[in-house]
Amino acid sequence: MKIFPAIDIKDKKCVRLIKGDFENKTEYEISPINQAGKYKDHGFKNLHIVDLDGALTGKTVNLDIIKEIVSKYDLNIEIGGGVRSLDSIKQYIDTGVEKVILGSGAIKNKEFLKEACEKFKGQIALGLDAKDGNLSVSGWKENLNVKTVDFLKEVNNYGVSRIIYTDINRDGMKTSPNFDETVKIAELSNCPVVISGGVSSISDIKKAKELNNKKIEGIIVGKAIYDGDIKLDELAMEINAQK
């Protein structure tokens, strides 16, 4: 079970949103680069980054920050946020990230997703953000009235290497992830799935591990770290417990 501590970048700062709402955000004093260093110092090997400026503009706004994190720390990084072109994917891959997460752009344009998977084999992750079982896109402002499972069935053979499944109702709320829905997605998916949204305490990490589901690759932890509900030492112990 991989643990992905999260960094969301907005205006060069670490922030966390409530249910993806840009008007409902908390800014933290630490810089994204220093936060990545803290994770590295605690022994984490994986990192989940979202460029919220990129999500708003559709451009790789914080590429310089990503480059610095990659060059300073030996971490397996997945990065997403407004990636809407093959050129943007290439920019990130060239910096040395492990995977690029595609979301709205790929969901609205399945051909883009297919092309990206073919061109960047093993390096494309797909972010599926669901609200009440239906896919949401464009910063979660737009509900597509498309069942998440139906969309997954359509793209299951494209060659996506990881799925990040987020229950929007729980994201940033620290109300525990939607384990049941994540397991359903994992059983259907041709690639590993990462749990996202709502992690509130170390018991959520333990529960994810107890699922003992080989299709579930890891779990993302964000707001609970920044707010002090989960201590990094405690989280790091969960990694060591797996060895």
C-alpha positions in Angstrom: 0.0 0.0 0.0 1.7 3.2 -1.2 1.0 6.3 0.8 0.9 9.5 -1.3 1.2 12.7 0.9 -0.3 15.5 -1.2 0.8 19.0 -2.2 -1.7 21.3 -3.9 -0.1 24.4 -5.3 -1.8 27.7 -5.8 0.0 31.1 -6.2 3.3 29.3 -5.3 1.9 28.2 -1.9 0.6 25.0 -0.4 -3.2 25.1 -0.1 -6.1 22.8 0.5 -9.6 23.2 -0.9 -12.9 22.0 0.6 -14.7 19.9 -2.0 -12.6 21.4 -4.7 -14.0 24.9 -4.1 -11.4 27.7 -4.9 -13.4 30.1 -2.8 -13.1 27.8 0.2 -9.4 27.3 0.5 -6.8 27.2 3.3 -3.3 28.5 2.7 -0.4 27.1 4.6 2.9 28.9 5.4 5.3 26.3 4.1 6.4 26.3 0.5 5.7 23.3 -1.8 9.4 22.7 -2.1 10.0 22.6 1.6 6.9 20.5 2.2 8.2 18.0 -0.3 11.5 18.0 1.6 9.6 17.2 4.8 7.9 14.3 3.2 11.3 13.0 1.9 12.9 13.4 5.3 10.2 11.3 6.8 10.9 8.5 4.4 8.1 8.8 2.0 8.8 7.7 -1.6 5.6 8.8 -3.4 4.1 12.2 -3.8 0.8 13.4 -5.2 0.9 17.0 -6.6 -1.9 19.1 -8.0 -1.2 22.3 -9.8 -4.4 24.3 -9.0 -3.2 27.2 -11.1 -2.9 24.7 -14.0 -6.4 23.5 -13.3 -7.7 27.0 -13.7 -5.6 28.0 -16.7 -5.0 24.7 -18.6 -1.2 25.5 -18.6 1.8 24.1 -16.7 2.0 27.2 -14.5 4.2 25.7 -11.8 6.6 23.7 -13.9 9.6 25.4 -12.2 8.4 24.2 -8.8 7.9 20.7 -10.0 11.4 20.7 -11.6 12.9 21.8 -8.4 11.1 19.2 -6.3 12.2 16.4 -8.8 15.8 17.6 -8.9 16.2 18.0 -5.1 14.4 14.9 -3.9 14.3 11.3 -5.1 10.5 10.9 -5.1 8.0 9.1 -7.3 5.8 12.0 -8.3 2.3 12.0 -9.9 1.2 15.4 -11.1 -2.1 16.7 -12.3 -4.1 19.9 -12.7 -5.3 21.2 -16.1 -3.2 18.9 -18.3 -5.0 19.2 -21.6 -2.4 18.6 -24.3 0.3 16.1 -25.3 2.8 18.9 -25.1 2.0 19.6 -21.4 2.3 15.9 -20.6 5.8 15.9 -22.3 6.9 18.9 -20.3 6.1 17.1 -17.1 7.6 13.8 -18.2 10.8 15.6 -19.3 11.1 16.9 -15.7 11.3 13.3 -14.4 7.9 12.8 -12.8 6.6 9.2 -12.7 3.1 9.8 -13.8 0.9 12.6 -15.3 -2.7 12.6 -14.1 -5.3 13.5 -16.7 -8.8 14.6 -15.7 -11.3 16.8 -17.3 -9.5 17.1 -20.7 -9.3 13.3 -21.0 -12.8 12.6 -19.8 -14.3 15.1 -22.3 -12.1 13.9 -25.1 -11.5 10.2 -24.9 -9.3 10.3 -28.0 -6.8 12.6 -26.2 -6.7 10.0 -23.4 -6.1 7.2 -25.8 -3.4 9.1 -27.7 -1.7 10.0 -24.4 -1.6 6.4 -23.2 -0.2 5.2 -26.5 2.5 7.9 -26.6 3.5 7.8 -22.9 3.1 4.2 -22.1 2.9 3.4 -18.3 3.0 7.1 -17.4 -0.6 8.2 -17.6 -2.9 8.2 -14.6 -6.6 9.0 -14.9 -8.3 11.0 -12.2 -12.0 10.0 -11.8 -13.8 12.4 -9.6 -17.3 11.2 -8.7 -20.3 12.8 -7.0 -23.1 10.4 -6.1 -21.7 7.9 -8.6 -21.6 10.4 -11.5 -18.4 11.9 -13.0 -17.6 15.6 -12.4 -15.2 17.7 -14.4 -13.9 21.3 -14.7 -12.9 21.7 -11.1 -16.0 19.7 -10.1 -18.3 22.5 -11.3 -19.7 20.4 -14.0 -21.6 17.1 -13.5 -21.6 15.1 -16.7 -24.5 12.8 -15.7 -22.3 9.9 -16.8 -21.9 7.0 -14.4 -18.2 6.6 -13.4 -18.4 2.9 -13.9 -19.8 3.3 -17.4 -17.0 5.7 -18.4 -14.4 3.3 -17.0 -15.8 0.5 -19.0 -15.4 2.6 -22.2 -11.7 3.4 -21.5 -10.6 0.4 -19.7 -8.5 -0.9 -22.5 -6.7 2.4 -23.4 -3.6 1.6 -21.3 -4.1 3.9 -18.3 -1.5 2.9 -15.7 -3.3 4.1 -12.6 -6.7 5.4 -11.6 -7.1 8.0 -8.8 -10.7 7.7 -7.5 -12.0 10.7 -5.5 -15.4 10.9 -3.9 -16.0 14.7 -4.2 -18.5 14.7 -1.3 -15.7 13.7 1.0 -12.7 15.6 -0.4 -11.2 18.0 2.2 -14.0 17.0 4.6 -11.9 14.5 6.6 -14.9 12.2 6.8 -13.1 9.0 5.7 -12.8 7.9 2.1 -15.6 6.1 0.3 -13.9 2.6 0.5 -17.0 0.7 -0.8 -17.1 2.7 -4.1 -13.3 2.6 -4.5 -13.4 -1.2 -4.2 -16.1 -1.4 -6.9 -14.0 0.7 -9.2 -10.9 -1.4 -8.4 -12.7 -4.6 -9.2 -13.7 -3.2 -12.6 -10.5 -1.5 -13.5 -7.7 -3.0 -15.6 -5.1 -1.0 -13.7 -4.3 -0.3 -10.0 -6.5 2.2 -8.2 -5.5 4.9 -5.6 -7.9 6.0 -2.9 -8.5 9.7 -2.6 -10.7 12.1 -0.7 -11.7 12.3 3.0 -8.7 10.7 4.8 -9.2 11.9 8.4 -7.0 9.8 10.7 -4.4 7.1 10.8 -7.3 4.6 11.2 -8.3 5.4 7.6 -4.8 4.3 6.5 -5.1 1.1 8.5 -8.5 0.4 7.0 -7.2 0.8 3.5 -4.4 -1.7 4.2 -6.9 -4.1 5.8 -8.9 -4.1 2.6 -6.0 -6.3 1.4 -7.1 -5.7 -2.1 -4.3 -6.2 -4.6 -6.0 -3.9 -7.1 -5.8 -1.0 -4.7 -2.3 0.5 -5.0 -2.3 3.3 -2.5 -4.0 6.1 -0.7 -3.6 10.0 -0.9 -3.4 12.0 2.4 -3.8 15.7 2.2 -5.6 18.1 4.5 -5.3 15.8 7.6 -1.5 16.2 7.4 -1.7 20.0 7.1 -4.2 20.3 9.9 -2.2 18.1 12.2 -4.8 15.3 12.4 -2.2 12.9 11.1 1.3 13.3 12.3 4.0 12.6 9.7 5.9 10.4 12.1 2.8 8.3 12.6 2.2 8.1 8.9 5.8 7.1 8.2 5.4 4.3 10.7 2.7 2.8 8.5 5.1 2.7 5.6 7.7 0.9 7.8 5.1 -1.5 9.1 4.7 -2.8 5.6 8.3 -3.8 5.1 
